[in-house]
Amino acid sequence: MIDLIGYAASFFVVLSFLIKDNLIYIRITNLVGCILFVFYGFAIDSIPIILPNAFLAFVQVFYIVKKGKENKNKSKN
């Protein structure tokens, strides 16, 4: 079961590199992969997997929220 989480995480990260058209979809897909890698890192007790993926998850959330606010402001104008 733990390996399945790792494979799913890898799948989503790779998939995020294959998406070309929509930056939000890329970020959301990568975010899912990062979150799964954090769970995987905890499951195998690996700080080198947890830390960078947790950081990248926060980065993805930051840019997703930022883009959402930009789109909201554009729709007001």
Secondary structure as the mmCIF struct_conf table of DSSP 4:
data_model
#
loop_
_struct_conf.conf_type_id
_struct_conf.id
_struct_conf.beg_label_comp_id
_struct_conf.beg_label_asym_id
_struct_conf.beg_label_seq_id
_struct_conf.end_label_comp_id
_struct_conf.end_label_asym_id
_struct_conf.end_label_seq_id
HELX_RH_AL_P HELX_RH_AL_P1 ILE A 2 LEU A 18
BEND BEND1 ASP A 21 ASP A 21
HELX_RH_AL_P HELX_RH_AL_P2 LEU A 23 ILE A 44
TURN_TY1_P TURN_TY1_P1 ASP A 45 ASP A 45
HELX_RH_AL_P HELX_RH_AL_P3 ILE A 47 LYS A 76
#
